[in-house]
Amino acid sequence: MSVRSGSPANDARIAARPDVAITVRAGLIGGFVGGVSIWIYEAIVWVGLQRLMPLAGIPRNATGLVFGKAVQESLGPLAYVLGTGIHFFFCFVWGVLFAFLWPYFRRRGYEATLVALFFAVIVWIVMHGAIALVSSDHPNYLDPNVVIGGFLSHLFYAGPLALVVKRLTSGTAG
């Protein structure tokens, strides 16, 4: 028997599993906090210390990574909106994924920040592998500075994400 979205049976199933709603909510909030944190890191390190881009370049960076610099430039101000949307879409997706994975590690006694260290590396590898597949206009992923900088920036995403998810799901079973 299939249950359609929005049906009374589906609403009852969701109500019977409030931990799913709590998990999704924790992942979305954690993803948002992580997404803001990574931008703060980029503003301090990539803009302030390394002078790799102007501060205004951060929101539109995802547009260039996904579609290339030529598309980013041709979109003008829309590149900021699109880049912000791309950035937070993936922050939310990874956040919800982490929130669903977290109970497995919590039951085994792992600390959230330890899990976040490995999660950050996996996120960086998957995201940059995907970027390399969809665009030829990306940083040199064989350059140690790019790799180390990328891993560090993703730690600034995964660390806050993990702490928020841990806190928001601390009362759920699992």
N, C-alpha and C positions, 0 to 999 in steps of 0.2 A: 504494500500500500504506500503510495507516494504522498508526501505532505508538501503542499504548495506554500510558498512564502506568503505571509499575510493571512493565512487561514487560521481559524480558531484552534485547530489541532497543533499547528506550528507555534502559535502564541503560547499555548499550554506547555509545549515541550520546552520552549525557551524559559518560561516562568519556572518550570521544574528544575532547570539547570542554571541558577543565577550565577554560578561560578564561571560560565562561559561569558556572560555579559560583563562580569567583573574583570575577567582576563582580557577581553577585547578592549574595554575601557582603559585598563592599566597599560596595555600595549600602545594604544593611541596617545595617551598622555605621556608615557615614557618616550615614545618616538618623537613627540613634539619637543620635549625637554632635551632629548639627545640632539635633535635637529638644530635647535637654537644653540646648544653648547658647541657643536662642531663649527657653527658660523662664528661664534665668539673666538674659538681657537684660531680659525682662519683669519679673522680680523687682527688678532694679536700677532700671530706668527707669520702668515703668508703676506699680510698687508703691512703690518707695523715693522716687523723685524727683517723679513726677507725681501720685502718690496717686490713681490711677484705679481701683484695686481693692485688696482685701486680698490678702495673699500666698496665702491659701487659695483665692482665686478663680481662680488660674491654671489648675489642673488641670481645673476644671469649666467654664472659659470656652468650650471647643469645644462643649459640650453646649448652652449658650445660643445660640451663633452658629448652630448647625445646626437646633435644634428650638425656639428662642425662650426667653426668660427665664422664662415661666410654666411650661414643661415642666422647665426646669432647676431651678426652685424646688420643683416638685411631686415630683421624683425624690429630693430630699434627698441623703443620702450617695452614692446610686447615680450622681448627676450627676458626682461626682469620678471614679469608675471609668469611666463612659461617656466623659466628656471626655478622660481620659487615653488611652483606647483609640482614640478618633477622632483625637486629636493624633498619636499614634505610628503609627497606620495610614497616615495621609497622609505623615508623615515618611518612613516606609519606602517607600511608593510613589514619592514624588519622589526619594528617594535611589537606588533601583534605576534609575529613569529616567535620572538624571544619570550613574550609573555606565555605563550602556549608551551614552549620548551622548558621554561623555568621550573615548574613543579617537579619535573623529572630530576633535575639537579638538586633542588631543595630537599626532596625526600632522601637523597643520598648524602646530604650534609655538606654540599659545596657552598662556598660563599659566592654571592651574586657577582662581585667584582672579579673574582677569578674566572668565572664563566664568561664574563664580559670581555676579558682579555682575548680569549680564543674566539669568541663571537665576532669581535672587531676585525680580527685577521680574516675570518671567513667572509664577512661582509665586504671587506676591501677586495679580496680576491674575486669574489663573484661579481661585484659591481664593476670592477675595472676590466674583468674579462668580458663582461657584457658590453661595456663601452668600446673595448677594442674590436668587438664583433660588429657593432653597428656604425662605427665611425673610424675613419682613418686619421682624424684630426684630434689626437689625444696626446698627453704627455708621454715621454719615453718610459714605459713601465719596466725597462731593464736598467734604468738609471737608479743607483742606490739612494740618491737624495729623494727621488720621487717615491720610491718604495717606502723608505723610512718615514718621510713626511706623510704619506698616505696612511700608513699604519697608525702613526701618532694621531692624526686627525680622526680616524675612526675609533680610536680609544676614547677620544673626547665625545664621541657619540654613544658608544656602547656602555661606558661607565655610568653616566647619568641615567641612561635607559634602564640598566640593570637595577640600580638603586631605587628608581621610581617603581618599577614593576615589583621588586621585592617588597617594598613598603605597601603598595596598593593591593597586593595579593596575600599579604601576611595572615589575613583572617580566613582565607579560603582553604578548603580541604585539598589535600594532594600532597 
